Amino acid sequence: MPSATSQALLEASVGLLQRAELLRPADCDTVARLALQCAAACDNAAAAKLAFAIERICDELAAGRVAVGISLPSLCAAADQLHAVMKAPAPSMANALEAARFELDTLLPLPSAPPPSRPVIAASTLLRRADVPPEDPRTAMQRQRAQRIAQTPLREALRTLRDHYQP
């Protein structure tokens, strides 16, 4: 019985891959339901975790939160691994099951980060343009010189600097 459920899961996930361009949420729900049935029928904890990971990816696919082209091949590979273990359980398959589950988990979107906090600035600390103190004449000359140099070609800028710094 578990092998038949995992076979149905594998066929349904391959069907999703074949109809990737016309993917419907109902198709994803079918695969998710089959994955949950597989998880319930599993004796192996790693296989059950993989089945739950398949179900999560199907939910994310149905909601449109994961890329179809990237997640469907991984989903099919995971379903194939799950079917192989449910058909002929082997203790040496634990690493392969864990790798398939990890691959699916990396496709899940990260939880959204909280919005960045903005500093609270008191209105009394803000200055109007008229309240800004006048610029120091030396600073104004240096700023104007830098603007002129930035607008001139490189050779002229180098000549200006050389003339300015020669004794």
N, C-alpha and C positions, 0 to 999 in steps of 0.2 A: 504493500500500500504506500509506504513513504516513497518508494522508488517511482511509483506512478505519479505521485504529486510532484516530485522533483522533475520528472520528465515533462509534465505539463507546464511547469514553471520555465524550464529550458525552452520549450517550443514557443511559449507565449513571449518570452524575452527576445528570442530570435525573430518572432513576428513583429515585435516593436521595432527592431533594427531594420527589418525589411520595409516597414511602413514609416520610417523616420520622418519623411517629409510631410506625411499626413497624420502625425501623431495626435491622438485624442486623449483627453484626460481619462475617459472610460477605459481605454486600453491599458493605461498605466495602473488604474485601480484594479483591473483584473490580475495583472502581474503582482501587484502588492498583496492582494488577497491570497494568491497562490504561495507567495513567499511566507506569509504568516502561517498558512497551513503547514508548510514545510518546517517552519520553526517549531510549531506545536508537535510535529511528528518526530523531531530529531532527538536522538539519544546523546549525540555529541554536542557539547557546549559550544565548541568553536563553529560547528556547522549552524547551530541555532543563531549565534551572533552574526554569521554571514547572511543568514536568511533575513534577520532584522535589518541589516545594512541594505540589502536589496530592497526591502520594503520602504526604507527611508528614501532611497534614491528615486524610487517610483513616485513617492509623494512629492518630492522636489521637482521631478520631471513634469508631473501633472500640473503643478503650480507655476512651472516655467522659471524656476529659480536656478536650474543647472543647464548647461549647454547640452543639447541633444547629441551633437556630433561627437562629443568627447565622452559623455556618460554611457551611451548605449553600448559601445563595444566592451567597456569595462563591466557593464551590467550582464551582458551575455557571457563573458568569461567567468564571472562570479557564479552565474547560474549553472554553467557547465561544471565548475569545481564542486558546487553543492550537489549536483546530480551524481557526479562520480563518487562522492563520499557516501551519499545515501544509497547508492546502488551496491557498492562494495566497500563498507567501512574499513579503513586502515589507519592505524595509529600514526603512520609516517606522513599522513596528509594534513596534520595539524598546522604545520608551517605554511603550507599552500593555502589553507583556509584563512589563516591569519593575514597572509599577504593579500589575498583577494578582498578581505574585509577592509584592510587598510587602504587599498586602492580606491574602494568605493567611498570610504570616509573622507579621503582627500578631495573628493569632488563636491562635498557638501559646502555650501556657502558659510562663511564665518558669521557669527552673530554680529549684528551691527554695533559698532562702537558708539559710546555715548557722544553726544555732540560736544565739541570743544567748548570749554567755559570761556566766557568773555569777561574781561576785567571790568569792574564797575568804576566809572570815572565820574567824579562829582562835577556837576556843571560849573561850579564856582572856580574850578581849577583850569577851565578852558579859557583861552585868550581870543579876543577878536583881533582881526588883522590890524586895526588901528592901535591896539594896545601892545603890539609887538615892538620891542625896543629897536631903535635904528641899528643898522649893521655897522661894524667898525670899518673905517675907510680902508685900512690895510687888507682886511678880509675881502672887502668888495673888489679891490684891485686884483688880489690873487684869484678870486673867482672869475673876474672878467678876463684875465690873462689865460686861465685854464680853458675858458670857453673859446677864446680866439685860437688857442693851440689846437683844441679839438676840432675846429672847423678848417684848419689849414692842412695841406698835404704833409706827409711824413717828412720829406726832405726839408721843407720850410720850418717845420716844428723843431727838427733837430738843430737847424741853423740858429733858430731863436734861442733854444736852450744853451747852445754852445756860446753864443754871444753874451747871454745873460750871466753865465757862470765863469767866463774868462776874466782874468784880472785886468 
